[in-house]
């Protein structure tokens, strides 16, 4: 399913918000206008009712009272649908009636009066409906009051049509529908324009991103302040570009260094074979040249194998289910494999009884890590050197492995570059020792993948010490 565009989302959101606001305001205004119109009708009813009750209190004759009642109620032929009924409590005969109560459908109005009468001396207001003719039913507001006259209870009903109120409300309701629909449609049409204006910083950032290539990752963008909402995004983007630029620079450097390192043994092999081909030689000379060529090819194979190992380490994900490993046993086996080589060189490798140490990780990678470090100590340490491998439990639940030799001749400025690819403290020794400058880089990558760290210290007084810290289980 194709995702909805941001402009359309914003347009719908603004339209719905506009509709909700209009609906809420319309309801409030509608209720207020309805109550205001009904209050005006109720005010007229109260004035009429008070005038009728006042005529009882003045003590006039009944004929004078009727004239007062009719003057108060007005002309029944004006179409105002006003009426009045006065009767004594308990009597079925009206003392006075006017207006609609003289129409044929009088019963339809009186049957809809409330069952509960107001208290004597009190007044109640209520709404009802009445049939004015055989087809139309009209709404009314009615005032009902009860007063005592000559020890008798007199009921006074005064009614007035509220049809005009409902008519005004219907017209207002229709007006609200038209205005609300128009404003909602206008909001839906204007919202994309506002959205485009609001999303302009994103469009500008997108245009700048399209200009970025692998050669311009670190180039500064156009000098302008991003919108406050985009500052976290811009900061994350800058950080990502910086990391990508660093990775690209490292990749370019790696390719250049690998090409240089591979070119040297290939050139040596080619030179040896070309020299052999220049003139006929004895069988022993051919064998010697072939042996030299095989040694060069062996170094080339080791270099290629290390390059592949480093590429796999950097490109592979961390192990999803690392196994539990006895680090003390793994170190003991690794040291044992180097004892014969150390004896041939006149060196010793000491590994005091280690504490039982368990951690989780890849056994082959960890074996490769410590093999590289011990091999590095044998290659570059002094002759007849004693190499000490020690395993201890450090703070923060760490396993600390130190590999120490008595050399200590690494310059201070070189320590920061020991783990760089193809870096050698003494490049002239690469041919004699067979080192490629990748062993420590591979060791650091393995330590990193196991959430550990590795560092080197070196000085002539204490020797060279490589410390590996890994989390224990």
FENMO-V90222 format. One line per field, one symbol per residue. ss: DSSP state (h for helix, s for strand, l for the rest). phi: phi as a letter, one per 40 degrees, with the letter a starting at -180 (. if undefined). burial: # if it has 16 or more other C-alpha atoms within 10 Angstrom, else .. A space follows every 10 residues. Layout:
BEGIN
ss = ???
phi = ???
burial = ???
END
This chain:
BEGIN
ss = lllllhhhhh hhhhhhhhhh hhhhhhhhhh hhhhhhhhhh hhhhhhhhhh hhhhhhhlll lhhhhhhhhh hhhllhhhll lsssssssll lllssssshh hhlllhhhhh llllllllll llssssssss slllllssss sssssssssl lsssssssss slhhhhhhhh hhhhhhhhhh hhhhhhhhhh hhhhhhhhlh hhhhhhhhhh hlllllllll lllllllhhh hhhhhhhhhh hhhhhhhhhh hhhhhhhhhh hhhhhhhhhh hhhhhhhhll llhhhhhhhh hhhhhhhhhh hhhhhhhhhh hhhhhlllll llsssshhhh hhhhhhhhhh hhhhhllsss lllllllsss slhhhhhhhh hhhhhhhhhh lllllsssss sssslllsss ssssslllll lhhhhlllll llllllhhhh hhhlllllhh hhhhhhhhhl llsssssssl llssssssss sll
phi = .ccccccccc cccccccccc cccccccccc cccccccccc cccccccccc ccccccccgc cccccccccc cccgccccgc fbaaabaccg bccccaaagc cccccdcccc cbcccccccc gbbbbababa ccbcbbbbcb bbbbbbbbbf gbcbcbbbba cbcccccccc cccccccccc cccccccccc ddcccccccd dccccccccc ccbccbcccc cdcacccdcc dccccccccc cccccccccc cccccccccc cccccccccc ccccccccac bccccccccc cccccccccc cccccccccc ccccccccdc bcccbccccc cccccccccc cccccgcbbb bcdcccbbab icccccccdc cccccccccb cccfcbbbbb bbcccffbbb bbbbbccgbc ccccdcbccc cgcbcbdccc cccgcbgbdc cccccccccb fbaaabbaac cbgbbbbbbb ccc
burial = ......#..# ##.##..##. .#...#...# ..#...##.. ##..##.##. .##.##.... ....##.### ..#......# ########.. ......#### #.......#. ..#....... ..#.#.#### ##.....### #######... ..######## ###.##..#. .#...#...# ..##..##.. ##..#..... ##..#..... ......##.. .......... ...#...#.. #...#..... ...#...#.. ##..#...#. .#........ ........## ..#..##.## ..##.##..# ..#....... ....#.##.# #...#..#.. .#....###. #..#..#### ###.###.## ########## ##..###### ###....### ########## .......### #####..... ...####### #######.## .###.#.#.. ..######## ##.
END
